[in-house]
Amino acid sequence: MEHIGGTLKKLLKEEELENEIYQQKAIDLWEEVVGKRIRENTEPIEVQFGVMTVRTKNSVWKQELQLQKLDIIKLLNKKLIKTTIKDLRFI
């Protein structure tokens, strides 16, 4: 008899929903990864095809986060334990 967790994981892979779940989880982890200060000045909007769109409070924050982009991507993927986020788009 197979454990329900294994069955559910198999179903998610077969239905290609696994990536959708990880992408949503990346949004949920945003504040934990970037910290309170950045979170207060940003809002993750969506993730599509591995690209997370983040609304910034102003152009100064947009520029600052552009400089931190690679580090944020690495931290998000480390928390997710899977390479899910390939790029960040700041608007």
Secondary structure, DSSP 8 states (H G I E B T S, - for coil): ---HHHHHHHHHHHTT-HHHHHHHHHHHHHHHHH-HHHHHTEEEEEEETTEEEEEESSHHHHHHHHHHHHHHHHHHHHHHTS----EEEE-
